[in-house]
Structures are given as C-alpha cells and as structure tokens.
Amino acid sequence: MFAWLTAALVRPASGLYGELDLRPGDRDPAAGLPARYAGQDRPELTGTTHVRDLHRDLRELGFLLAPPDATTFTTATWLSVMEFQRYASLSDAATEREPRSTSLVDAVTPEASLFRVGAASAFPAQGPFRVLVDDEIVEVTATSADAGLTVTRGVEGTAAAAHERGAGVELIRWSDRLVPVHAHFYERYTDPVTGVVNAWTRFVLRRWKDRRRRCPVVVEAWELREGRPDRLHTIPGGGRAGNVWGAREITSTAPRVFVRDLTRTWERPSREPVAPAHPELDVSGDYRVLGDYAGPRAWPEFGHTWRPEGEMLPEHLLPSPEPGGPGPTLAQLVQAGDRAVLGTYLVVRAVSEVEAIGYFDSLNAYDRGFVSLGPCHWTAGLATGPAPASAVDEGELWGFVAYLKATDRYAFAQAFGRFGLDVATEWGQSGAELFNPSQRKYTGRPAVPREGGGAQALGRVEEYNLFRDWHWFYRLQMAGRTVDGLRRAMWDMARIRVRDVGETPWDGPAGPPTWTVPDAGGPRPARIKDVITSERGMAIVHRWHIRAPANMVSAGPATEPPETRRVGRAGPVLRAAYDAAVKEDQGLFDGTPDTWGDAAEQALVGQLRAQGGASVEYVHEWPRQVSKNRGFTLAYELLPDRGEGRALDLARNSFQLDASGLPPEP
C-alpha cells in the first residue's frame, strides 16, 4: 500500500520499458530504423528492447495474444495489453505455484502406484491432476501431507516405466499451476482500458511479475472420450492447448473448448457441473471454419450451452413481477390469458430457435459477422473482406448494447463496461441516431477508451477480431448465462424489431398510398402489421427481416424525394407474396386489409412459406420440427392446439404485440 500511495501522490514508477508509454506503432531499433517509443522516433536510444521485453512479460503472465519476441507494437500487442488491463482491474487474480515443478525423492518401478516428491506445494492439494515424469503421463488421484502421490500409471497412451530418483515431475495443465488470490484495491489497475502501456499499467505489471501473478481465466481445448473431457488437445508442433487465446490457435474441429475461471466475476447459479470429473470447467464451444473466416461456435446439440439456465424461457427473458425474481413461466403465461404477452413471446421464441438455437449462450463467431448473439443473433458487424485492414460495417449488436446502456447501467457494466468496452453512439430517448429507417434496424460500432481522454470507434477487421478470441467469446457467453438485466433487455430489443417492422408503411399494390385502415386517431395508410396479422405470419416476417432486412423493408424508388425514400416500406418479398396471392384468388383481397378474412391470411403466409426456405419452414411448422437433442425444457405441450397441432396461430388478427415498457419509436 505504501508503494501505491507513493505512486498516487507522485508518479507510478516501475523500472520497466524505460518508463515510456509504449503504444501501437512503437518499435525497437533495427537496421535502418530508429527506435520509436511513446509514439515518437528516438534515434538516441540504441540497443533498447522495450517492445520485445513487453511481449515477453505479457506471455510470462499468461497473455498470449501478442507474438513472442516481436519487436514491433502491433494491433495484436494492443489487444493483449488491453486484456492485461481488463484482468488487472478485477478483484481476483491468480498466482503461479512455487516451485513450478519438483522431482522424485525415490526411484519408482513400472508397477509403483505411490510416488514421493520433494515439494507437495508444486501441486494442487487434491486430485485428480496429471503430471509428466520423463516421457510418462501419470494421473494423480490423491495427495498426502508427506508429499506422497497416489497415481494411475501410463495415461494418455503413454507407458508405465521405471524412473530414477531425481526425475522431474511437472504438471501437465497450465491452469493446475495457478492458485486464486484476492487483489486488494491498491493492487489493481483502475485507469481506462486503452491498450497503451501507461505509467499505471507498468506499475501494476511490475507487481504482477514480482508476485508471480497470472491471468486468472484459462481457456483449454480438450479431446473427448464418451462426450467427456479426457485430455488436452495437442496442437501443431506438439504443444498442448492449455492456454488458448486466438480464434485460430486451434485448427481442428474435433476438440471441445472449456474455461477454467478462477475469479468471482460472474454470479453463478447453483448447478451441476458440465463435466463431473472436472467440476472446475465451464463449457464454451468448438472451432469452426466458414470460407475465409473461422472461430468459436457454441451450439446446444454439441453440449456447449447451459441447460436449462441458458435457455430462452419466459422466466429468463420476460420482466419479473418482483425485483430480482424470475419472469413468468409458460404455464403462468397460458393461465394469465394475456394474448399479447403470450403471442409475442411465442413469436420471439420460435424465431430464436432458428437464430440462437433457443439459448442465450449459443454464440457464433466463425463467419464474417465476428460474433452474434441474442434472440435475433445481432452481429458485431459484417466484414467487407478477410484482410486485417478491411473495413467492417456497423452491426446490430451495438444497437442492442446502446439500448442496454441506456436502460440498465448495472447490466451494461457487468457485461461490457467493466471490460473497457463502450458504444460509439448512445441510444438517447428512442435510438434515432442508431436507426436505419430504410431497413428498420439499429446499428452502431463498439468503442474503446483513448489514452488521454475520449474514445475511439473500432472499424477494421484486425480490431474486430478481438470478439472472435476465446476470452471475449467466454465473456459474452457468461453475460448471457448470468446477467439478468442483459437478458431482459433482449426481450425489449426483439419486441422493438417486431414493432418497427410492423409499423413500416405498406403503400398498397398500385403505388403510395392506396389502402387506408381505421385507427383510434382516424383513418391512416396501411402498414405491414395491417397486411400480415397472424402470429405465424409475423413470426415469418420477423425471421426474414433478421436474415435479409431488405427483403422485408426497403427504400422507395430513386425517383422519390429523399425524405420519403428513406422512410422504408414493405420490401420486394412481401410485395411479391401479395401479388402471387392476389393472382391465385383476387376475391380474397377485395376491400382494404382490415376487411380481409382468414383465407387471405393463409394465402399470404403460404406464399411467404413457398419463398422462404428451411428457416422459414421451421418457423411455419414450429414447434413440430423441434430437435430433441437441443435439450429444450419449454413446456410445448401447454400451448393451445387449434387443430394444426400446437403451431403459431394462423388466424387473421391473431397477433397482438406486447409493447409494454418499450421506448418511443425513432
């Protein structure tokens, strides 16, 4: 504390990197190039290795995003420094055991089941854990006070062998070498997460080095046996995947990725471990490739999600009648008889099973959207190409995060803010600054703090790739699993989408506007919600708008004035469905939409179904096609049976949006 007080009153001093604020673009001196530190050329500094030393230090502390021994401060270095700053700001850290390894006190035969070692402190107090003795891997099942290890010999395909006295005994897993510790307030990094190695970063990093502190969250890739973690995956070159960071560090799709989290960052519910033999592990996902893109994936049918805690059940998604309590169950929704709340939930849920496979922690980070999550699987942004310098379009995920920040600051801080992530554009009262009126969706960019004040929006592939990395993937998963306010905000954002698309002008079949419908304030032009009015129809429109917004909503023709062209109107697929239905039976559509009957609704939905493909078919038939291996616990049998099984209602005017508590339209 004295050192911290001195640093706070005077200036933090560490003795690291020449006390220079290393940052992107810095480099050590090389042939023909002067040193560049703190953003300025320093030709007078020769023979310095500050950037290389930084890389070595970060890797020593367990932060492996940056390449080893690199002499240039790259984007990867910047991201790695930010990760250090994030973890160093938490109230929990980890220390590496000392000594790091030990040796046999006595020689052992191939038949021996008890090993005596020189220092029991090198190992966890309890088994099981695995150690390497010469070329043999041994599983320790129990330890004793006199440094005796009860072992199972020759695991992971190795053979039991004789070992001489003094043979080295070393833990296999990096995470087994770590012990959780509390970080006092004077030990933490409290400045903004900028990725610049400023004075406080150096001060805290020096303490981490001196105290053998290490990153307290470890990502591991495991080979499975009968669906359970059996051994760490071997990566090219012969190493073990025991501390994974980058999305492409694992190049095989076979292993399953787990996380060992030594912090108390997330308020976990009481639940059975995913892997009983390894209760310390949280399941995360696996690795997938899609063309030029690759990264993590979490799907329930492969055991990557929490069941049922991660499922989009109404008690997890809808508002709670009591502060801090669960939302209503499906049984309670059915019993309450509120058609709007129940119908809206069923529409959102049916579509979520296509988009997010029905789970908050079902994420996708292997395509050009970087990462997507939530009932509408909002993406971080679409890459214009795979090259690191390629631009990234704005993404809907940040529209949602902006809404979360505006409505639940605590949940925002738990999921994003405490990790140094913000949005470039605030929500305001209605999200107007984020709203794309021609496609009726909210998009934005993430932002990180800038050294010296302000923030910088991310815009390039190499910056957005941080959301593919396994540590961010895990954070977003755990936020979906445990941050209640985040999940409730998803209910709002999904309903906002349904509302905004439904409120889109239709403009009629012969030009704007030809239909008017009655309303409380008097006749008004028809909107999409007046043409498609059933639960099943609106679910299909909702699904299709997520997949291809311009099919459902599009700008007016170029001949229109800009102020009306940008408003958005019923898109080409909706218009084509109407035209095809009219062609088949004109008489169903006599009059204005408020006069049409069930047959007209069925005809419109039938045309959308015919054009829509597999995902629309799933929604149309929901829940008939629900896969049993996804582990859903929603009580589908409670849904009303209207003669077509328990499908969404196809009757005209059967959909009523629950708009309670939503912000005003933009």
Residue pairs with C-beta under 8 A, 6 or more apart in sequence:
1 184
1 186
4 186
4 187
5 186
7 13
7 199
7 200
7 203
11 199
12 199
12 200
12 202
12 203
13 19
13 199
13 203
14 199
14 202
14 203
14 205
14 206
15 206
16 53
16 57
16 202
16 205
16 206
17 37
17 50
17 53
17 54
17 197
17 202
18 37
18 45
18 48
18 50
19 199
19 202
20 37
20 38
20 50
20 197
21 38
21 39
21 196
21 197
21 198
21 199
21 451
22 37
22 38
22 50
22 51
22 54
22 73
22 196
22 197
23 38
23 39
23 73
23 78
23 195
23 196
23 197
23 451
24 73
24 74
24 75
24 77
24 78
24 195
25 36
25 39
25 73
26 36
26 37
26 38
26 39
26 50
26 51
26 72
26 73
27 33
27 35
27 36
27 51
27 71
27 72
27 73
28 35
28 48
28 49
28 50
28 51
28 52
28 71
28 72
29 35
29 45
29 46
29 47
29 48
30 71
34 41
34 42
34 43
34 45
35 41
35 42
35 43
35 45
35 46
35 48
36 42
37 45
37 48
37 50
49 71
51 70
51 71
51 72
51 73
51 77
52 69
52 70
52 71
54 73
54 77
54 81
54 197
55 66
55 67
55 68
55 69
55 70
55 77
56 68
56 69
57 205
57 209
58 64
58 65
58 66
58 77
58 80
58 81
58 84
59 66
59 68
60 209
61 84
61 205
61 208
61 209
61 213
61 214
61 215
62 174
62 214
62 215
62 218
62 243
63 80
63 83
63 84
63 215
63 245
64 80
64 243
64 245
64 246
65 76
65 79
65 80
65 83
65 245
65 246
65 469
66 74
66 76
66 77
66 79
66 80
67 74
67 76
70 77
75 388
75 462
75 463
78 195
79 195
79 466
79 469
81 195
81 196
81 197
81 201
82 193
82 194
82 195
82 420
82 448
82 466
83 215
83 245
83 471
84 189
84 201
84 205
84 215
85 189
85 191
85 193
85 194
85 195
85 201
85 420
86 193
86 419
86 420
87 93
87 215
87 216
87 217
88 183
88 188
88 189
88 201
88 204
88 205
88 208
89 188
89 189
89 190
89 193
89 418
90 183
90 188
90 216
90 263
90 265
91 182
91 183
91 188
91 263
91 264
92 180
92 181
92 182
92 183
92 216
92 262
92 263
92 264
92 265
93 180
93 181
93 182
93 183
93 187
93 208
93 213
93 214
93 216
93 263
94 178
94 179
94 180
94 181
94 213
94 214
94 215
94 216
94 262
95 178
95 179
95 181
95 211
95 212
95 213
95 214
96 177
96 178
96 179
96 212
96 214
97 121
97 122
97 123
97 177
97 178
97 179
98 121
98 122
98 212
99 119
99 121
99 122
100 122
100 170
100 177
101 122
101 168
101 169
101 170
101 171
102 117
102 118
102 119
102 122
102 123
102 168
102 169
103 117
103 118
103 166
103 167
103 168
103 169
104 115
104 116
104 117
104 118
104 133
104 163
104 164
104 165
104 166
104 167
104 169
105 116
105 117
105 118
105 147
105 165
106 116
106 165
107 162
107 163
107 164
107 165
108 115
108 162
108 163
109 162
110 153
110 159
110 160
110 161
110 162
111 160
112 151
112 153
113 150
113 151
113 152
113 153
114 148
114 149
114 150
114 151
115 133
115 138
115 148
115 149
115 151
115 169
116 146
116 147
116 148
116 149
117 123
117 147
117 149
117 169
118 147
119 147
120 143
120 145
120 147
122 169
122 171
123 129
123 131
123 140
123 143
123 149
123 171
123 176
124 143
124 176
125 143
126 142
126 143
127 139
127 140
127 141
127 142
127 143
127 150
128 139
128 140
128 141
128 277
129 139
129 140
129 171
129 172
129 173
129 176
130 137
130 138
130 139
130 140
130 155
130 156
130 171
130 172
130 173
131 137
131 138
131 140
131 149
131 169
131 170
131 171
131 172
132 138
132 168
132 169
132 170
132 171
132 172
133 163
133 167
133 168
133 169
134 161
134 163
134 167
134 168
135 158
135 161
136 153
136 154
136 158
136 159
136 160
136 161
136 163
137 154
137 155
137 156
137 158
137 172
138 149
138 151
138 152
138 153
138 154
138 155
139 151
139 152
139 155
140 149
140 150
140 151
141 150
141 151
141 152
142 149
142 150
143 149
143 150
144 150
153 160
154 160
154 161
155 231
156 231
171 177
172 232
172 240
172 242
173 220
173 232
173 240
173 242
174 218
174 242
174 243
175 218
175 220
175 242
175 243
175 260
175 262
175 280
178 214
178 216
178 218
178 262
179 262
180 216
180 262
180 263
181 213
187 204
187 207
188 204
189 200
189 201
189 204
190 200
191 198
191 200
191 201
192 420
192 449
192 451
193 419
193 420
193 421
193 448
193 449
194 420
194 448
194 449
194 450
194 451
195 448
196 451
197 205
198 451
207 213
208 214
216 261
216 262
216 263
217 259
217 260
217 261
217 262
217 263
217 471
217 474
218 242
218 243
218 259
218 260
218 262
219 243
219 244
219 245
219 257
219 258
219 259
219 284
219 470
219 471
219 474
220 232
220 241
220 242
220 243
220 244
220 257
220 258
220 259
220 260
220 281
221 232
221 233
221 235
221 241
221 244
221 250
221 255
221 256
221 257
221 258
221 287
222 229
222 230
222 231
222 232
222 233
222 255
222 256
222 257
222 258
223 229
223 230
223 231
223 232
223 233
223 254
223 255
224 230
224 255
224 256
227 303
228 275
228 277
229 256
229 258
229 275
229 277
229 278
229 281
232 240
232 241
232 242
233 240
233 241
233 250
233 252
233 254
233 255
234 240
234 241
235 241
235 249
235 250
235 251
236 251
241 249
241 250
241 255
244 250
244 257
244 470
245 469
245 470
245 471
246 469
246 470
247 287
247 294
247 295
247 296
247 365
247 366
247 465
247 468
247 469
247 470
248 294
248 295
250 257
250 287
251 287
252 287
253 286
253 287
253 288
253 289
255 286
255 287
256 283
256 285
256 286
256 302
256 303
256 304
257 283
257 284
257 285
257 286
257 287
257 296
257 470
258 274
258 275
258 278
258 281
258 282
258 283
258 284
259 281
259 282
259 283
259 284
259 470
259 474
260 280
260 281
260 282
261 282
261 474
265 478
266 478
266 481
266 482
267 482
268 482
269 309
269 482
271 306
271 309
273 279
273 281
274 281
274 282
274 283
274 303
274 306
275 281
275 283
282 474
282 478
283 303
283 304
283 305
283 306
284 296
284 298
284 304
284 470
284 473
284 474
284 477
285 296
285 297
285 298
285 299
285 302
285 304
285 363
285 473
285 477
286 296
286 297
286 302
286 304
287 294
287 295
287 296
287 297
287 366
288 294
288 295
288 296
288 297
288 366
289 366
290 366
290 367
292 368
292 385
292 386
293 366
293 367
293 368
293 383
293 386
294 366
295 365
295 366
295 370
295 371
295 468
295 473
296 363
296 365
296 366
296 468
296 470
296 473
297 304
297 363
297 364
297 365
297 366
298 304
298 305
298 359
298 361
298 362
298 363
298 364
298 473
298 477
299 305
299 357
299 362
300 307
300 357
300 358
300 359
300 362
300 630
300 631
301 357
301 627
301 629
301 630
301 631
304 361
304 362
305 311
305 357
305 359
305 361
305 362
305 631
306 359
306 361
306 481
307 631
307 633
308 631
308 633
309 316
309 481
310 359
310 360
310 361
310 362
310 480
310 481
311 358
311 359
311 360
311 631
311 632
311 633
311 634
312 348
312 349
312 352
312 356
312 358
312 359
312 360
312 375
313 329
313 330
313 633
313 634
314 327
314 328
314 329
314 330
314 332
314 333
314 345
315 326
315 327
315 328
315 329
316 326
316 327
316 360
316 487
317 327
317 345
317 348
317 375
317 487
317 488
317 490
317 491
318 327
318 328
318 341
318 345
318 488
318 491
319 327
319 488
319 491
319 661
320 326
320 327
320 488
321 327
321 328
324 484
327 488
328 336
329 635
330 345
330 634
330 635
330 638
330 639
331 635
331 638
333 341
333 342
333 345
334 342
334 638
334 639
334 640
336 342
338 658
339 656
340 656
340 657
340 658
341 658
341 660
343 535
343 649
343 654
343 655
343 656
343 658
344 495
344 498
344 656
344 657
344 658
345 658
346 535
346 539
346 639
346 648
347 498
347 535
347 538
347 539
347 542
347 648
347 655
348 375
348 491
348 494
348 495
348 498
348 542
349 358
349 375
349 634
350 539
350 543
350 619
350 622
350 623
350 648
351 375
351 376
351 539
351 542
351 543
351 546
351 619
352 358
352 375
352 376
352 494
353 618
353 622
353 626
353 630
353 632
354 543
354 615
354 618
354 619
355 374
355 375
355 376
355 377
355 543
355 546
356 362
356 373
356 374
356 375
356 376
356 377
357 630
358 630
358 632
358 634
359 480
360 373
360 374
360 480
360 481
360 487
360 490
361 477
361 478
361 480
361 481
362 373
363 371
363 372
363 373
363 473
363 476
363 477
363 480
364 371
364 372
364 373
364 377
365 371
365 372
365 467
365 468
365 473
366 468
368 382
368 383
368 386
369 379
369 380
369 381
369 382
369 383
369 395
370 379
370 380
370 381
370 383
370 392
370 395
370 464
370 465
370 467
370 468
371 379
371 380
371 397
371 467
371 468
371 472
371 473
371 476
372 378
372 379
372 380
372 397
373 397
373 476
373 480
374 397
374 400
374 480
374 490
374 493
374 494
375 490
375 491
375 494
376 396
376 493
376 494
376 497
376 546
377 546
378 395
378 396
378 397
378 399
378 400
378 493
379 395
379 396
379 397
380 392
380 395
380 397
380 398
380 446
380 464
380 467
381 392
381 393
381 394
381 395
381 397
381 398
381 445
381 464
382 392
382 393
382 395
383 390
383 391
383 392
383 393
383 461
383 464
384 390
384 391
384 392
384 393
385 461
386 461
387 461
388 460
388 461
388 462
388 465
389 460
389 461
389 462
390 460
390 461
391 459
391 460
391 461
392 458
392 459
392 460
392 461
392 463
392 464
393 443
394 443
394 444
394 445
395 443
395 444
395 445
396 441
396 442
396 443
398 423
398 424
398 425
398 434
398 443
398 444
398 445
398 446
399 431
399 434
399 441
399 442
399 443
399 444
399 493
400 442
400 489
400 490
400 493
401 412
401 416
401 423
401 444
401 446
402 423
402 425
402 426
402 427
402 431
402 434
402 442
402 444
403 427
403 431
403 442
403 489
403 492
403 493
403 496
403 663
404 411
404 412
404 415
404 416
404 485
404 486
404 489
405 412
405 416
405 417
405 422
405 423
405 426
405 427
406 426
406 427
406 428
407 427
407 489
407 492
407 663
408 485
408 486
408 488
408 489
409 417
410 485
411 483
411 484
411 485
411 486
411 488
411 489
412 485
414 479
414 483
414 485
414 486
415 475
415 476
415 479
415 483
415 486
416 422
416 479
419 475
420 448
420 449
421 446
421 447
421 448
422 446
422 447
422 448
422 449
422 455
423 444
423 445
423 446
423 447
424 444
424 445
424 446
424 447
424 455
424 457
425 433
425 434
425 444
425 445
426 433
427 433
427 434
427 663
429 663
429 664
430 663
430 664
430 665
430 666
431 442
431 496
431 663
431 666
432 666
434 442
434 443
434 444
435 441
435 442
435 666
436 442
436 443
437 566
437 567
437 568
437 666
438 553
438 554
438 555
438 565
438 566
438 567
438 568
439 549
439 550
439 553
439 554
439 568
440 497
440 500
440 501
440 504
440 545
440 549
440 553
440 568
441 497
441 500
441 545
441 549
442 496
445 457
445 458
445 459
446 457
446 458
447 455
447 456
447 457
447 458
448 455
448 456
448 458
449 455
449 456
450 456
458 464
466 472
467 473
467 476
479 486
480 486
480 487
492 661
492 662
495 657
495 658
495 659
495 662
496 662
496 663
497 542
497 545
497 546
498 538
498 542
498 657
499 657
499 659
499 662
499 665
500 665
500 666
501 528
501 541
501 542
501 545
501 552
501 553
502 527
502 528
502 529
502 538
502 541
502 657
503 527
503 528
503 529
503 665
504 527
504 528
504 552
504 553
504 568
504 569
504 570
505 512
505 513
505 525
505 526
505 527
505 528
505 567
505 568
505 569
505 570
506 513
506 515
506 525
506 526
506 527
506 528
506 530
506 531
506 569
506 570
506 574
506 593
507 513
507 514
507 525
507 526
507 569
507 570
508 514
508 515
508 525
508 526
509 575
509 578
509 579
509 582
512 525
512 556
512 569
513 525
513 526
515 525
515 526
515 530
515 592
515 593
516 523
516 524
516 525
516 526
516 592
517 523
517 524
517 525
517 526
517 530
517 592
517 593
517 594
518 594
526 592
526 593
528 541
528 552
528 553
528 570
528 574
529 538
529 657
530 593
530 594
531 570
531 574
531 578
531 593
531 604
532 538
532 540
532 541
532 574
532 601
532 604
532 605
533 593
533 601
533 652
533 653
533 654
533 655
534 601
534 605
534 648
534 649
534 650
534 651
534 652
534 653
534 654
534 655
535 648
535 649
535 650
535 654
535 655
536 605
536 619
536 620
536 647
536 648
536 649
536 650
537 601
537 604
537 605
537 608
537 650
537 655
538 655
539 619
539 622
539 648
540 605
540 608
540 609
540 612
540 616
540 619
540 620
541 552
541 574
541 608
543 615
543 616
543 619
544 551
544 552
544 573
544 608
544 612
544 616
545 551
545 552
545 553
547 615
548 573
549 571
550 571
550 572
551 571
551 572
551 573
551 574
552 570
552 571
552 573
552 574
553 568
553 569
553 570
553 571
554 568
554 569
554 570
554 571
554 572
555 565
555 566
555 567
555 568
555 569
556 564
556 565
556 566
556 567
556 569
557 565
558 565
573 608
573 611
574 608
576 607
576 611
577 604
577 607
577 608
577 611
578 589
578 604
578 607
580 607
581 588
581 589
581 600
581 603
581 604
581 606
581 607
582 588
582 589
584 603
585 599
585 603
588 596
588 597
588 599
588 600
588 603
589 596
589 600
596 652
597 652
598 650
598 651
598 652
600 652
601 650
601 651
601 652
602 650
605 620
605 650
608 616
609 616
609 617
609 620
612 620
617 625
618 625
619 648
620 647
621 647
622 647
622 648
623 636
623 639
623 646
623 647
624 645
624 647
626 632
626 636
636 646
637 646
639 646
640 646
640 649
642 649
642 650
642 651
644 650
649 655
